[in-house]
Amino acid sequence: MTGYVQPKAEWLAEMRQGRFVYHTIEEKSTTLDVDGDTARLVVRTVTDATVYGTRWDRRLRLATDCVRRGETWVVLRTEATTW
């Protein structure tokens, strides 16, 4: 949301340290587009979270890009924006 590309390991470490606490996530819509060995999953949510000590409700759009490797789908990246 800020433009910062956060590595997965960093995000997970911050959750373990209590910097990101997700209270509820309400799914509003979901779309999945598959084109051969690539796919994009887009989910719109209303998320209640505490981030760096500030609690807020935010409408988030999570766009996840995936690729098929053999029989397995692998997540390449997820981008969070507001909607």
N, C-alpha and C positions, 0 to 999 in steps of 0.2 A: 504494500500500500504506500510505502514511503519511497519506493524505487530501489531500496536496498535489497540486493540478492543475498539472502541468508542461506548459508550451507545447512543441510539437514542436521548434521551433528551439533551445530551451534544452537539451532532451534530446540532440539531435544534436550540439550544441556540446560537451556534457559527454562524449559518446562520443569525439569527435575529440580531446579533451584527455586521454583515457585514464582518466577517472573511472568510466566504466562499461565493463567488458571482459567480453564473453560468451564463455566457453570452449566450452561445449556446451549445447544445448537438446534434450531428448528429449521428443518428443510422446507423450502418454499417451492422450488422447482429443480428438475434434473433433466439434462439432455446428454445423450451419448451419440457421438458421430464416429463411425468406424470406416476407414478407407484403407483396405488391404491390411497391411501390417502396422498401421498407425491408428490411434484413436484419441479423441478429446472428450473428456467428461467435464461438464459445466454444471455446478450446483450453486444455487442461490439460497442463502441461509439468513436467518436472523440469529446472531450470535451474542450471547451474554458472557463476557469475559472480563477478567482483571488482567491488565497488561501494565507491567512496571508500576503496580500499586494503584492504578486508576481503573475503576469498574465502569463498563459501558455496554450498551446494546448497539450493535452495528449490523447493518445489512451488508453481508459479504458475498461476493461472487468468487468462487474458487474454480479456476480453469486448470485441469490436470491433463498433461500430454503424456501419452503412453506409446510404447512400441512393443511389437511381438517379437520375442526371441525364441524360436522353436515353438514349444507349446505354452510358453509363459509370457504374460504381459508384464512389462517393466515400466514403472513410473519414471519419467525423465525429469519432470518439473511440475510444480504447481505455482500458479500466480494468483495472489489475492488482491482484489480490488473491491470498491464499494459499488452498489447499484441503487 
